[in-house]
Each structure stands twice: as structure tokens, then as C-alpha cells.
Amino acid sequence: MTVGILSGRLFRNAKANAALLFVSALMLAAPVHAAKKIDRKAVVTRHNPEIRECGLRGPLQVGNGEFAFGFDISGLQTFSDNANTMSNWGWYRFPLPQGQRPEDFRGAEWNAQGRMVRYDIPNPGQGELRDWMVRNPQRINLGRMGLILVKDDGTRAAPEDLADPVQRLDLWTGTATSRYSIDGREVTVTTVGHPDRDAVAVRISSEKVADGTIGVFLRFPFPSNTEFGSAADWNSPDRHRTELAPGDHRASFHRTLGDTNYDVHIAWDNGAVLREVREHAYELFPATDAHEISFVVCFDKVVGNSAIPTFAQTVRASVRHWQEFWESGGAVDLSGSTDPRWKELERRVVLSQYVMAVNEAGSLPPQESGLVNNGWYGKYHHEMIWWHCTHYALWGRWEMASRMMEVFPDNLETYRRKAALQGYEGARWPKTIGDHAWWEWPLETTALLIWQQPHPIFYAELEYRQHPTRETLEKWRDVVFETADFMASYAHYNEAEDRYILGYPLQVVGENADPRTTINPTFELSYWLTGLRIACEWRERLEMPPKAEYERVCDKLSPLPVQEGVYVSWENIEQMWTRYNWEHPALIGAYGMLPGDGVDIPTMERTLMKVHREWKLHETWGWDFPMLAMCAARLGKPEMAVAYLLDYPAFDFDACGLVGGGRAPFPYFPGNGGLLYAVAMMAAGWDGAPSGNAPGFPKKGWTVKHEGLYKAL
């Protein structure tokens, strides 16, 4: 059986088919509900994180998708360099190499099927400029806020001095409580993030407040100019400025880092003394007989906006926000299952929803490590937006991705020009950009990767299924058709063989091929068919005539490559199962992540089993396991699907819900997004899925209640 494409030729009766497609979209738009309403609070709160380790690799966080504050076992950033304060608006550019500009980067020309095309690829004469373009701009650590814990002997406490520490995060309210003792005296720290302001509210309760042996420090760093990590250089005080403006029960700090400016405001309720201990470093000690002090720190990109919410206001806003979050969108309850793994899968689902809402629901597409650290200098990757954001559609929360989707219409003209300079029609979407606008990272893989190209069409279709209106069609029409125009133009027609070819040069999903010679990767071929098919459907919905170029490429695109009865990663590959059986097993994504255009199902089933036996799954990335699970689910192998989500060390979830393992850096949020997409698909189904509840889960051992979920494509 082959999953075929719907070519434009199948849509000749525009009015009749437009009506049929609209009715179909309305049916697909309705979320799939469980028979009995889920007790959402019970589901969420049974997975409240409880942490007792001082040296946990990843921090707990509070935040709002645009801003996040990570903290260690103390309740603040007292001991851990991995607990950062990061935002989508805090960026810094290091000075350009003297006399050089990004627009002067020449790149290099490569042979592309018989003609020379310029790509943003490193060249020998511009190494210094290329390095600057990769590193700039980069996300900054806005500041560090921790506790000063003075012991009875006058020294400051280390992590090992915290007796019986326990930290709990109430997911239902977004409130973290950290309790421990120092010299026999208990300390309780409550940490809350504001949902609408980039602010953190803190309450410290202890006898040590009254006797002045507990305080708070604030420190402001310079950007580190390093990839990953805290993005903080604490040893360059002369390269930035912090100006203190004290007030009554409050203070403001104006930060200047070159062209980057922002304010930090702090306000406290009881008596306290604020002093500067050295440049960019401040300490706040209570001066009160009370056993409690509360304060709020607000990070503000709008200089001079000094309004600060109170602790109580922040708590109320957080409680309201998180209750509304958990009560909206989709939910899954696995507690009726007898398989002992149910609770861990449900924990991963619940915590993934939380960490994605904290890190990845803002105005920019996320980067792989979200707002935890400065991975890839804080820059997002176009190809990974799929794994970060598509789950919002299936969970009925597409509005959380809507702002970041504006990068496509906002930058359409830029990448239309990019395609034209290379001799193509439409818009060519990049892999990784430098300035959130126009220059790409000048790297070989960045310039030659293509699997991100159909993504915007997929996103448009997801939104249309939730909102099948003319407004949605008009919102996305230019992006959909400019994307498809490039895809049709990029496919090279080989007249001698009477077929269209993808490549060369191109780089495949796994980024481990020779881009100079590689052609027709399996995943990309199937995605080209899916994207062009959907573009044909959009033309029908908009009552536009078929576009011959789309139909022609669909009809004559090269078939997905097969060797010895199984799909292979690309057509001209050699030693597939010994040399290239590592990195992303993307070939199985053609029927799982994607709906299977051009896929022969028996061949894909044989392929999955060979991948299962022979792939080096310890050398993969976090989203590879949800991709494998989705393929297994579509092929009617639900036991395998569940195992891929739970049973592999390379797909590990820590106590905070952060993904690690395999080749990926830590944390790796595409693993969280992939898990959410896969679980929603396995629960609510997909186009053409078997009837009945939870078609992607095993019938034996699993009872899946769900509500508010949408089907996958």
C-alpha cells in the first residue's frame, strides 16, 4: 500500500471541492474529547517536582515564555552557575572586526546541478568576520540574584551546610517553596514569577531575617561570548556600567552594555539596607524585627518604566495564570492504566507542558535550550521550530505559538530576495540566522539544509484546522505560496531521466552527508510532496486556479529511495547501515512526523524494524524518540511507540522535566515538544488513524483519558 499525494489535478471543480474541503476542515478542527471530564488539578499536582539534591544539573524555573528565572535548591541563584535570568529581549552585539560589515561577507559559490550558486559558506579570506556573524548577537544573562546565608560562626553557608533541603514547585499555581535549616534554624523561601511582567517575587521566612544573618545579593555580568553556559562574564567590570538609583524601600539599576540598555528594579516591604559592595555587585540585608521579608525584582527592557508589582500581586497573578493555563487546552490522564510506566509518562507530559510554557511561548521562536542557558548563542533554528511549537496546535494552545510565527510574514521579503539571488522563485527559509532579520550563520550546514523549507506550510495547515476561516487563509497565503514556489523551483528537472531531483548541493536532516554529492533524501522528498500537496489544497480553498509547477513537480518527483527492500536516508548513499546509522533516523519521519506522502507502508514497516535493530540510538537527539514513536504508532505498533517515549537512556527527563541524553546538549527542549506532539497524536489520532480511542497506545495495560486534543495531520 502506498500513501499517495493529492496532485493539483484532483481539484478541478473549484467551488464544489472548496466546499468539501471547508466541511472537512471543520470536522478536523474539533478537538477530540474523552467521555468523562478529567480532574486536571489531580493530574497536574501529582507531578509537582520535589527536589532534595543540591547539585541538580538543571534548574527549576519560573517565567512566562518571554522571560525565565532559574534557581537552585536555595530558592534563588545562590550556588548554581546553571541558574540564569534570560529573556527574549536581552541581546548584545560585540564590536565588529575593524573595517568589516556583515553585508560585505562574500560566501562562496558551489556547483548546483550544473550552475554556480552563491551560498553563505565560509571562505578563506573572511574568517574573522564569519566568526563574528556566528556569535552575534547573543542572548545575555540579565543578572544573578542569590541568598547570603550567614552561619553562626560568621562564615557564609555552602550547599553542604543546608540541612534537610526540600524544594517543591506547585505547578497549579506556579509557586516554588524551598525549605532547609542552617545551624538548626529553618529557612523558607517562596519564589514566584509574574505572568505579565519580567519579574520575580520572593518571600524569605526565618528567624535569620530578624537577626540580620540572611540577605540577598544582586550581581550583573558582562556577556561571556561563549556558546552554551550562563552567558555571564564576571571578570570584565570595566566593559559595562551599572548605575544605582536608590529610593524608599526600592532601588533601580540602569544597565548599559554597549548599545544594549535595560533597567532592573527591586522593591521590598520591610526595613532593609542596600549597599554596593563592588562594581556591579550589591547586597540587601533586612533591618527589621520581623521574621519575614518580601521583595520583587523586575527586569525591564523599557528604560524608565519603574512600576513594580508587589509580592502579593505577583502571587495572585501567578495563581490566576497557571490555573487558567492548566484548565485550558488539552489534558491527558493515564492513572487508570495498569502498565507500571504510566506515571512516568504522565509526569513527562505534565512537566513538558510547564517547561515549554515557561521557556517557549514568547515573541521569538525558541532555541534548543530555551531560556535556561545560551545554547547556540541564544539563536533559534528554523528547522527546529517544528519540534518546539507544533505541539501547541494538537494541545489546543496554538495562540501560545502565534507570536513566534510572525517571523515568517515579517521576514518574507528578506528570504524572497535570498532565493532570487540564488536563481530560485519564492522564498528560501534559512536554518540559523544571525540578526533575527537578514544574515544567516555563515556555515556549510546552515547554507545547505533544506528540510525546514516546507515547515511554514505545515504550520499554516495546523492553524487552519483549528480556525478554518477565510481570515486564516489570507493570513498565511503569501507565506504558503512563496514557500511552495521555492520548493517547486528548487527541484531540478533531469530531462534524461524525466524526473525531478532534490540536490545537489544539500545537507540532510542528520547533517552527516556530503552536501556536494547527496541527492534525494527520503524525508525531504516526502516533505516536498506534503508541502506542495497542501499548497494545492490552499489554492482550492482560496478559489485560485491550480498551479502547473506544483503539479508537475509532484507528478515527477523522484520516488523515495529504496535499497534491499527498505528505505535509505538518501538515494546515492553507500554503507548506509554501518557508516550512517547514527544521528537522526529521519527517514522514518516520513511516516510519523509527516503523514506519509509517497510512502509505501510495507517498505516503511521493514525500515522501522531495521532502524530499531541497527541504529545507534545512543547517538541520537531528544526529538528522535518521539519521531520513532509516531512512526511506530502509525504502523500499528503501539508497544514500540510507548517504549520509544520511556525506555531509552538517550531520552531522559530529569526531576525538573528537562530532557538530556544522547548527542544533544542539556537541556534539549525539542525533546519536550516532540513528546507532547507524539502523545497527543497517539491519544487523539491522526488523519486516517484507526477508529476508537487512543489508537497509538496499546490496548493492554493502558487506559487513556483525554480531552481538548486535536488530531495530527
C-alpha angles and dihedrals in degrees: 000000000000125000099224133204124246103233122204088254089074091064107064100128096069101182097044094045093044089057091047092049091049092053090046091050091051090053092048091046094064113095118238112246135200119237095245126039115257121237092235097183091055092049093049101041096048085069098049104143116248115191128188100163121100096201101051112159097225128039131235110243143200120200149114108250092268096057133022135187118201122201140183133226091293092066092248136051094283104131110006127085087192093067107089140173109228140163143181091246102048108094137146135197120208114218116281119248106272113278095003132112133188091239089061093062107121101192116188140280122241133186109259110188093317102326132082117248128184117233132180091253123143116268127196097248101053106046095130093051092044090053091050092050091053094049100042135121101013133183116256135217102243095207145307124251121187145152128268103215111189117197125214091262091057097252124118120258122252123206091268090058092066106097120210096350118193126174123190130185116204100212093191092063103020091239122141122199122193120190130182140133132244117196088346095306118116123234123195120190122187116198123191133170124216115238096211104029129051089245140127122207120203134186121191118197119186145108084252090071091063096047095045097242094123126061144152130249128205120196130177122204137198117242113276101219089220130119116247122356129076099323087227130127108189095178103067105072094154094059096069141028135231117189117195121212108184123203143166108306088339145065138193130214120201112206124205121185107165106290092349116097131173140150132235119200128190127188128180134190107216130046115295141156121229119198137171110238096182139335110315092359126103138172130207118199124183117247099191142100090229121105092224139058129178129196139171127213117200123193110203131187088191102082113222096020097126103166108127126191118228125245091255092049091050093050092050092048092048094049091049094046098049095043089052090047095052093042092052130068124011133339136191126201117191098168094110091064124109095202103105091224094066096095094052092050091048090048090053091049095049096044092045090057090052099046092045091051090050097045108022115037103084142097097289131055106257129252120231096266094040114207094330097091144343100276113171086003088295095296124140125231118226093215092055097052086089092062094043100046118019092082089069088069096051091045093051094248102107090138087072089064098038098091094051090050088067088081087082102057091033093057100031095108092048094056093040087061089046091056092046092053088056093048099256135123124239126011125319111209116215131226102227125003130200108210102027085250125049122349124074126213102271096235131125095239093045092054097045106037112111109171091093092062099088093042097098090054089053091050091048090052091049091054093045091054090056094039108024095184138126088247091062091048092051092045093058103026099101093044092047096049097040088051092049092045090059092046092053091044094047094055106094118222113224103203096192092056096031094229141106119247131200110220166350114177101032139122120226129228092267091053090220103106131097100259092200094067109017118115138175106010111198098234095046093048091054092045091050088056092047094048095047092045092054090045088055089052091050091054088054092049090051091047091242123146118259116272111235094207092060093048094046094053092045092051096048105027112131115267120252105276119255130189123183093348099309135087118258129206095254137358103255097038121138128198090012098168098044105032105030104030094112137072116039115356086213096160090078090052089076087078106035111026085034126041095245108259107181093007124136104213100212089049090050091049091054089046094053091051091050091049089048091054103037111025118105094237092179087066097058138094133252098263094051092078096054087047090054090046092053092051091049091049094052090048092054096254102123095160089059090046093056092044092055089056096048118017108059125089090212087066101053130159118203127211091277093051094254118145123233139155137082120045096325125106118244125293105024112186097184084074090059093046092046092051091052093049092047095048093048090049093047090049103039099028135227139254106304095008119152114271120258136059122316099356092183096056127079114259091219115074097359129095109180120193115182141163137182095023124135128217120257123239 
